[in-house]
Amino acid sequence: MLTDTAFGDSRLSFWLRVRDVAVPPSMIETATARRTAGDWAGACAAAGFDVDLDLRTVTRLHGSGTTARVRADLRRLAPDLLRWHMPRTAPVGFLRPGTTLTLARYDVPGRVRPVHLVVRTAPAWADAGQRISLAVLDGHEPAGRGGSPDGYRAPDRRFRLDLHRHLWDASRSAELRVRAGAEGPPGDGGPPAPAPPWASSVPGPERFALGRWADEAALLLAAEGRPGGGPVSVRLGARRRLLLDVRLAPGSGGAPGTPEVRSAEVIRASAPAGLPVLPDAATWVLPDLALLRGGLAGADRLHPLVAAALAPGGRRGASDGAEADGLAASRVVDCRGARHRIALVGGELVALDHDPAEVRREELLAALTGTPLPCLQAIDTAHRRPHGLADIRDRLDHGDTAGALSRIEDLLGTGARLRDGDLRDLLREAAEQRVTHGLFRAGLADPRPKEDRRERDRFRAGIHRSRPRQASSR
């Protein structure tokens, strides 16, 4: 699933990086093992989901029939596959903040609105570790962008995954090949389908899944109680919409008709109220399909369920894409006219060509503000600003704490002690943001920026002056 912010000249390299770090193989393996063992809650925990639902409460509020349907869907849920397909934003591929996506809807006797099984992302200011919340909504919240009492937003019509169960339901993941429009021989993602006649009215048609719009619009209209067809709004970008008039062509011998687009009109305004909105999952070309067609990724770099659908026979490799910098073996340093080596020994980064007594003398010299040996300077720099700092930051930002710590151990050893510098600041910032996220989930966090909170505290302390002292009223 894509958002318009994810497209640009570098959209393929953007998605390639996201696929490498956002859902690491260790997460997929652990979540899959727990899911196949019947532990859906354990699979969610492994994939970075917070389970904010209680099945006993669902039974009390909506009946045992609804609970049975919710439980069945939770057992089919592949949370790692859902995280793989969640909407993301450029430039670093974070989950789209403040978004609620409907996974399934359940009609309950006696209720006007259906019950929703949803996943939700925190607002950007409270995001940490790219956590996702799994919950059940009773359907009485507003369907627009209004908030809910717990700080999350109501379901967004652009992200209706109840119409795209193959993006999260492990039992239906094979449907991805057809729903993504991947035609042709397996293994290459298939060539793009010929553009329909009305595609000339769409700007940048190569970015959109035009060949699937008629069929996907028909599915949407049927879900909205309009099986005969009608107008559908397609979001092309900020304040740019395409109005599709989709009808069913007459079938032969009583067979159901084939959806076809009667007209397509681009408007530079918001779509008329009440018009069905084509979900983003049906609007854009699937990024994995674009990567396969562009030759930038093979099946070994895709999620196993995605690879099985788009490139049968392919396997995802065990490596998560990170390569060691060579420090684990040795690194050469120019040290006072000689070529010396530093390497990991006994879980610590050490200078191999200096005896321990010399190293202790140089460390004492450095403690007294002297200039240490270049080998020791290189070790100190590695601890403060390691060469793989950008990769560590990416992993922390995307919630792969275990991968980030493993990367640090590969670079500095298991016995390394953090020193003041960029690496320590990065880890401290990640920990502070996790605290903020926890406060948000507990309803205790202040959403305003730090500057606003500081000004509020100054005001309460009597320090704040909105006007000069001589102009203030008594």
C-alpha positions as CSV (number, residue, x, y, z in Angstrom):
1,M,0.0,0.0,0.0
2,L,1.3,3.4,-0.9
3,T,0.7,7.0,-0.1
4,D,1.4,9.8,-2.6
5,T,4.3,11.0,-0.5
6,A,6.2,7.8,-1.2
7,F,6.5,8.5,-4.9
8,G,9.1,10.5,-6.7
9,D,12.2,10.1,-8.8
10,S,13.8,7.8,-6.1
11,R,10.7,5.9,-5.2
12,L,12.1,2.5,-6.0
13,S,15.3,3.0,-4.0
14,F,13.1,4.3,-1.2
15,W,11.0,1.1,-1.1
16,L,14.1,-1.0,-1.5
17,R,15.6,0.5,1.7
18,V,12.2,0.1,3.5
19,R,12.0,-3.5,2.5
20,D,15.5,-4.1,4.0
21,V,15.0,-2.5,7.4
22,A,11.3,-2.0,8.2
23,V,10.4,-5.7,8.6
24,P,13.6,-7.6,9.5
25,P,13.8,-11.4,8.8
26,S,14.1,-12.1,12.5
27,M,10.7,-10.5,13.1
28,I,9.1,-12.5,10.2
29,E,10.6,-15.8,11.4
30,T,9.5,-15.3,15.0
31,A,6.0,-14.0,14.1
32,T,5.5,-16.8,11.6
33,A,6.5,-19.5,14.0
34,R,4.1,-18.2,16.7
35,R,1.3,-17.8,14.3
36,T,1.6,-21.3,12.8
37,A,1.6,-22.6,16.4
38,G,-1.7,-20.9,17.0
39,D,-0.4,-18.1,19.2
40,W,-1.8,-15.0,17.5
41,A,-1.0,-12.8,20.5
42,G,2.6,-14.0,20.5
43,A,2.8,-13.3,16.8
44,C,1.6,-9.8,17.3
45,A,4.1,-9.2,20.1
46,A,6.9,-10.4,17.8
47,A,5.8,-8.0,15.0
48,G,5.7,-5.0,17.2
49,F,1.9,-4.8,17.8
50,D,0.1,-3.7,21.0
51,V,-3.1,-5.7,21.5
52,D,-5.6,-3.2,22.8
53,L,-8.6,-5.6,22.7
54,D,-10.2,-8.0,25.1
55,L,-12.4,-10.8,23.7
56,R,-14.5,-11.0,26.9
57,T,-15.4,-7.3,26.5
58,V,-16.3,-7.9,22.8
59,T,-18.6,-10.8,23.9
60,R,-20.2,-8.6,26.6
61,L,-20.8,-5.7,24.2
62,H,-21.5,-7.4,20.9
63,G,-22.3,-11.1,21.5
64,S,-20.5,-14.4,21.2
65,G,-21.1,-14.6,17.5
66,T,-19.1,-11.4,16.9
67,T,-16.4,-12.7,19.2
68,A,-16.1,-15.9,17.2
69,R,-15.6,-14.0,14.0
70,V,-13.0,-11.7,15.5
71,R,-11.1,-14.7,17.0
72,A,-11.1,-16.5,13.7
73,D,-9.7,-13.4,11.9
74,L,-7.0,-13.0,14.7
75,R,-5.9,-16.5,14.0
76,R,-5.6,-15.8,10.3
77,L,-3.8,-12.5,10.9
78,A,-0.1,-12.4,9.8
79,P,1.0,-9.3,11.7
80,D,4.4,-9.2,10.0
81,L,2.7,-9.3,6.6
82,L,0.4,-6.5,7.6
83,R,3.4,-4.4,8.8
84,W,5.0,-5.1,5.4
85,H,2.0,-3.6,3.6
86,M,1.2,-0.7,5.9
87,P,1.1,2.8,4.3
88,R,4.4,4.6,4.7
89,T,5.7,8.1,4.1
90,A,8.9,9.5,2.5
91,P,11.8,10.1,3.0
92,V,12.6,7.4,5.5
93,G,9.6,5.1,5.1
94,F,8.0,5.5,8.5
95,L,4.5,4.2,9.1
96,R,1.9,6.8,8.2
97,P,1.3,8.4,11.6
98,G,-2.1,9.0,13.1
99,T,-3.9,6.5,10.8
100,T,-6.6,3.9,11.6
101,L,-7.0,1.0,9.1
102,T,-10.0,-1.3,9.1
103,L,-9.1,-5.0,8.7
104,A,-12.6,-6.4,9.0
105,R,-16.1,-5.3,9.6
106,Y,-18.8,-7.3,11.4
107,D,-22.5,-6.6,11.2
108,V,-24.1,-7.0,14.6
109,P,-27.9,-7.5,14.9
110,G,-29.6,-4.5,16.4
111,R,-26.8,-2.1,15.5
112,V,-26.8,0.4,12.6
113,R,-23.0,0.6,12.3
114,P,-20.7,-2.5,12.0
115,V,-18.0,-3.4,14.5
116,H,-14.5,-2.8,13.1
117,L,-11.3,-4.8,13.7
118,V,-8.6,-2.1,13.2
119,V,-5.0,-1.3,13.5
120,R,-3.8,2.1,14.4
121,T,-0.6,4.1,14.4
122,A,0.3,6.8,16.9
123,P,0.7,10.5,16.0
124,A,4.1,11.5,14.8
125,W,5.0,13.2,18.1
126,A,4.4,10.0,20.1
127,D,5.8,7.5,17.7
128,A,8.6,5.3,18.9
129,G,9.7,1.9,17.5
130,Q,7.0,2.0,14.9
131,R,4.5,0.3,17.2
132,I,1.0,-0.6,15.8
133,S,-2.1,-0.9,17.9
134,L,-4.7,-3.7,17.3
135,A,-8.2,-2.9,18.5
136,V,-11.9,-3.4,18.1
137,L,-14.1,-0.3,17.5
138,D,-17.9,-0.4,18.0
139,G,-18.6,1.5,14.8
140,H,-20.2,4.5,16.5
141,E,-17.2,6.8,16.1
142,P,-17.3,9.3,13.2
143,A,-16.0,7.9,9.9
144,G,-13.9,11.0,9.0
145,R,-10.7,12.2,10.6
146,G,-12.1,12.9,14.0
147,G,-10.3,11.7,17.1
148,S,-11.3,9.1,19.6
149,P,-11.1,9.3,23.4
150,D,-7.8,7.3,23.5
151,G,-6.0,9.7,21.2
152,Y,-6.3,7.6,18.0
153,R,-8.3,8.6,14.9
154,A,-11.4,6.9,13.5
155,P,-11.1,4.6,10.5
156,D,-9.9,6.3,7.3
157,R,-11.8,5.4,4.1
158,R,-8.5,5.5,2.1
159,F,-7.2,2.5,4.0
160,R,-9.9,-0.1,4.0
161,L,-8.1,-3.5,4.3
162,D,-11.4,-5.3,4.7
163,L,-11.5,-5.1,0.9
164,H,-7.9,-6.3,0.7
165,R,-7.6,-9.2,3.1
166,H,-4.7,-10.7,1.1
167,L,-2.5,-7.9,2.6
168,W,-2.9,-9.3,6.1
169,D,-4.8,-12.7,6.0
170,A,-2.2,-15.5,5.7
171,S,-4.9,-17.9,4.2
172,R,-5.5,-15.5,1.3
173,S,-2.1,-14.1,0.6
174,A,-1.9,-16.0,-2.7
175,E,-4.6,-13.6,-4.1
176,L,-1.9,-10.9,-4.2
177,R,-0.8,-11.8,-7.7
178,V,-4.2,-11.2,-9.2
179,R,-5.1,-8.2,-7.1
180,A,-1.8,-6.5,-7.8
181,G,-2.2,-7.0,-11.5
182,A,0.9,-9.2,-11.9
183,E,0.4,-11.0,-15.2
184,G,2.8,-13.1,-17.2
185,P,5.2,-15.9,-16.2
186,P,5.9,-16.3,-12.5
187,G,9.2,-15.1,-11.1
188,D,9.5,-11.7,-12.8
189,G,6.4,-9.9,-11.4
190,G,4.8,-10.0,-14.8
191,P,4.9,-7.1,-17.4
192,P,2.6,-4.1,-16.9
193,A,-0.9,-4.6,-18.3
194,P,-1.8,-2.4,-21.3
195,A,-3.1,1.0,-20.2
196,P,-6.9,1.4,-20.7
197,P,-8.1,4.0,-23.2
198,W,-9.1,6.5,-20.5
199,A,-5.6,6.4,-18.9
200,S,-4.5,9.4,-20.9
201,S,-6.4,11.6,-18.4
202,V,-4.3,10.4,-15.5
203,P,-1.1,12.3,-14.8
204,G,1.9,9.9,-14.3
205,P,0.0,6.8,-15.2
206,E,3.1,4.5,-14.6
207,R,2.6,5.0,-10.8
208,F,-0.9,3.8,-10.7
209,A,-2.5,0.3,-11.0
210,L,-4.8,1.5,-13.8
211,G,-5.5,-2.0,-15.1
212,R,-7.1,-3.0,-11.8
213,W,-9.2,0.1,-11.1
214,A,-12.4,-1.0,-12.8
215,D,-12.4,-4.4,-10.9
216,E,-11.4,-2.8,-7.6
217,A,-14.0,-0.1,-8.0
218,A,-16.7,-2.8,-8.6
219,L,-15.6,-4.6,-5.4
220,L,-15.9,-1.3,-3.5
221,L,-19.3,-0.4,-4.9
222,A,-20.6,-3.9,-4.1
223,A,-19.4,-3.5,-0.5
224,E,-21.1,-0.1,-0.3
225,G,-24.4,-1.6,-1.5
226,R,-24.2,-0.5,-5.1
227,P,-23.6,-3.7,-7.1
228,G,-24.9,-2.2,-10.3
229,G,-22.0,0.3,-10.4
230,G,-21.7,4.1,-10.0
231,P,-19.2,6.9,-9.5
232,V,-16.0,6.3,-7.5
233,S,-13.4,8.9,-6.3
234,V,-9.7,8.1,-6.9
235,R,-7.1,10.1,-5.0
236,L,-4.3,11.2,-7.4
237,G,-2.6,13.6,-5.0
238,A,-3.2,16.7,-2.9
239,R,-6.5,18.2,-4.0
240,R,-6.5,16.2,-7.2
241,R,-9.2,13.5,-7.7
242,L,-10.3,11.3,-10.6
243,L,-14.0,10.6,-10.8
244,L,-14.6,7.2,-12.4
245,D,-18.0,6.1,-13.6
246,V,-17.9,2.3,-13.3
247,R,-20.7,0.1,-14.7
248,L,-21.2,-3.6,-15.3
249,A,-21.2,-4.5,-19.0
250,P,-24.0,-7.0,-19.8
251,G,-22.9,-10.6,-19.4
252,S,-23.8,-13.5,-21.7
253,G,-26.1,-16.4,-20.7
254,G,-27.0,-14.8,-17.4
255,A,-23.4,-14.6,-16.3
256,P,-22.4,-11.5,-14.2
257,G,-21.2,-8.5,-16.2
258,T,-17.7,-7.3,-16.4
259,P,-16.8,-4.0,-14.8
260,E,-15.9,-1.2,-17.2
261,V,-15.1,2.5,-16.9
262,R,-17.7,4.6,-18.8
263,S,-16.0,7.9,-18.1
264,A,-13.0,9.4,-16.2
265,E,-12.7,13.1,-15.2
266,V,-9.9,14.7,-13.2
267,I,-11.0,17.5,-10.8
268,R,-8.8,19.8,-8.7
269,A,-10.9,19.7,-5.6
270,S,-12.1,17.4,-2.9
271,A,-14.4,14.6,-4.1
272,P,-18.1,15.1,-3.5
273,A,-19.3,14.1,-0.1
274,G,-20.6,10.6,0.2
275,L,-18.8,9.3,-2.9
276,P,-17.0,5.9,-2.4
277,V,-13.2,6.4,-2.3
278,L,-11.0,3.8,-3.9
279,P,-8.6,2.5,-1.2
280,D,-4.9,3.3,-1.6
281,A,-4.1,-0.4,-1.8
282,A,-6.0,-0.5,-5.1
283,T,-4.8,2.9,-6.4
284,W,-1.0,2.5,-6.6
285,V,1.3,-0.1,-8.1
286,L,2.4,-2.5,-5.4
287,P,6.0,-1.5,-4.5
288,D,7.2,-5.1,-4.5
289,L,5.9,-5.5,-8.0
290,A,7.7,-2.4,-9.1
291,L,10.9,-3.6,-7.6
292,L,10.6,-7.0,-9.3
293,R,9.8,-5.3,-12.7
294,G,12.7,-2.9,-12.3
295,G,15.1,-5.7,-11.5
296,L,16.1,-4.0,-8.2
297,A,15.0,-6.9,-5.9
298,G,14.6,-10.6,-6.2
299,A,12.3,-12.9,-4.4
300,D,14.9,-13.4,-1.7
301,R,14.4,-9.8,-0.5
302,L,10.6,-10.0,-0.2
303,H,8.4,-11.2,2.5
304,P,7.9,-15.0,2.1
305,L,4.2,-14.8,1.5
306,V,4.6,-11.9,-1.0
307,A,7.4,-13.8,-2.8
308,A,5.2,-17.0,-2.9
309,A,2.5,-14.9,-4.7
310,L,4.6,-12.8,-7.0
311,A,7.6,-15.1,-7.6
312,P,6.7,-18.7,-6.7
313,G,9.8,-20.8,-5.8
314,G,11.8,-17.8,-4.4
315,R,13.1,-17.9,-0.8
316,R,14.0,-15.0,1.4
317,G,17.5,-15.2,2.6
318,A,18.5,-15.5,6.2
319,S,20.6,-12.3,6.2
320,D,18.9,-9.0,6.9
321,G,21.0,-7.2,4.4
322,A,23.5,-5.7,6.8
323,E,27.1,-6.5,6.0
324,A,29.9,-6.3,8.6
325,D,32.3,-3.4,8.2
326,G,35.3,-5.7,8.5
327,L,36.0,-4.6,12.0
328,A,35.2,-8.1,13.3
329,A,38.3,-9.3,11.3
330,S,40.7,-6.4,11.4
331,R,41.0,-2.8,10.4
332,V,44.2,-1.1,9.3
333,V,45.2,2.3,10.9
334,D,48.2,4.6,10.0
335,C,49.9,4.8,13.4
336,R,53.0,7.0,13.6
337,G,54.4,5.9,10.3
338,A,53.4,2.2,10.6
339,R,50.4,0.2,9.5
340,H,48.7,-1.2,12.6
341,R,45.6,-3.3,13.1
342,I,42.6,-3.0,15.4
343,A,40.1,-5.8,15.8
344,L,37.6,-7.5,18.1
345,V,39.3,-9.7,20.7
346,G,37.4,-11.2,23.6
347,G,34.3,-9.0,22.9
348,E,36.2,-5.7,22.8
349,L,37.8,-3.6,20.1
350,V,41.6,-3.5,20.8
351,A,44.8,-2.4,19.2
352,L,46.7,-5.6,18.1
353,D,50.1,-4.1,17.6
354,H,50.5,-2.4,21.0
355,D,51.3,-4.3,24.2
356,P,48.9,-3.8,27.1
357,A,51.4,-1.7,29.1
358,E,51.8,0.8,26.3
359,V,48.0,0.9,25.9
360,R,47.5,1.7,29.6
361,R,50.1,4.5,29.4
362,E,48.4,6.0,26.4
363,E,45.0,5.8,28.0
364,L,46.4,7.6,31.1
365,L,47.9,10.2,28.8
366,A,44.5,10.7,27.2
367,A,42.8,11.0,30.6
368,L,45.3,13.9,31.4
369,T,44.2,15.6,28.1
370,G,47.1,14.3,26.1
371,T,47.0,13.0,22.6
372,P,46.8,9.2,22.5
373,L,48.1,6.9,19.8
374,P,46.2,6.9,16.4
375,C,45.1,3.3,17.1
376,L,43.4,4.4,20.3
377,Q,42.0,7.4,18.6
378,A,40.5,5.1,15.9
379,I,39.0,2.9,18.7
380,D,37.6,5.9,20.5
381,T,36.0,7.3,17.3
382,A,34.5,3.9,16.6
383,H,32.8,3.9,20.0
384,R,31.5,7.5,19.6
385,R,30.7,7.6,15.9
386,P,30.8,4.1,14.4
387,H,30.9,3.7,10.7
388,G,27.6,1.9,10.7
389,L,25.8,4.7,12.6
390,A,23.3,5.4,9.8
391,D,22.3,1.7,9.7
392,I,21.9,1.6,13.5
393,R,19.7,4.7,13.4
394,D,17.5,3.2,10.7
395,R,17.0,0.0,12.7
396,L,16.1,1.9,15.9
397,D,13.8,4.2,14.0
398,H,11.9,1.2,12.5
399,G,11.6,-0.6,15.8
400,D,14.3,-3.2,15.2
401,T,16.0,-2.8,18.6
402,A,17.5,-6.3,18.6
403,G,18.9,-5.7,15.1
404,A,20.4,-2.4,16.1
405,L,22.1,-3.9,19.3
406,S,23.4,-6.8,17.2
407,R,24.9,-4.4,14.8
408,I,26.6,-2.5,17.6
409,E,28.0,-5.7,19.0
410,D,29.3,-6.6,15.5
411,L,31.1,-3.3,15.3
412,L,32.3,-2.8,18.9
413,G,32.1,-6.2,20.6
414,T,29.8,-7.5,23.3
415,G,31.9,-6.0,26.0
416,A,32.0,-2.5,24.7
417,R,31.0,0.4,27.1
418,L,29.3,3.4,25.6
419,R,31.2,6.7,25.5
420,D,29.9,10.2,25.0
421,G,29.2,10.8,21.3
422,D,26.7,10.3,18.5
423,L,26.0,6.7,19.3
424,R,25.2,7.3,22.9
425,D,23.0,10.3,22.0
426,L,21.2,8.1,19.5
427,L,20.4,5.4,22.0
428,R,19.3,7.9,24.6
429,E,17.0,9.6,22.1
430,A,15.4,6.3,21.2
431,A,14.9,5.5,24.9
432,E,13.3,8.9,25.6
433,Q,10.9,8.5,22.6
434,R,9.8,5.1,23.9
435,V,9.0,6.7,27.2
436,T,6.9,9.4,25.3
437,H,5.1,6.7,23.4
438,G,4.3,4.9,26.7
439,L,2.9,8.1,28.2
440,F,0.8,8.6,25.1
441,R,-0.7,5.1,25.4
442,A,-1.4,5.8,29.1
443,G,-3.1,9.1,28.2
444,L,-0.5,11.1,30.2
445,A,1.6,12.7,27.4
446,D,1.3,16.4,26.3
447,P,1.0,16.5,22.5
448,R,2.3,20.1,22.3
449,P,5.9,20.7,21.2
450,K,8.6,21.0,23.9
451,E,8.8,24.8,23.3
452,D,5.1,25.3,24.0
453,R,5.4,23.2,27.2
454,R,8.4,25.2,28.4
455,E,6.5,28.4,27.9
456,R,3.5,27.0,29.8
457,D,5.8,26.0,32.7
458,R,7.4,29.5,32.7
459,F,3.9,31.1,32.8
460,R,2.8,28.9,35.8
461,A,6.0,29.9,37.6
462,G,5.3,33.6,37.1
463,I,8.2,34.1,34.8
464,H,6.2,34.6,31.6
465,R,5.5,38.2,30.5
466,S,3.2,38.6,27.6
467,R,3.7,42.4,27.8
468,P,6.4,44.7,29.2
469,R,6.2,45.1,33.0
470,Q,5.4,48.8,32.8
471,A,2.5,48.1,30.5
472,S,0.8,45.4,32.5
473,S,-2.4,46.1,34.2
474,R,-2.8,45.8,38.0
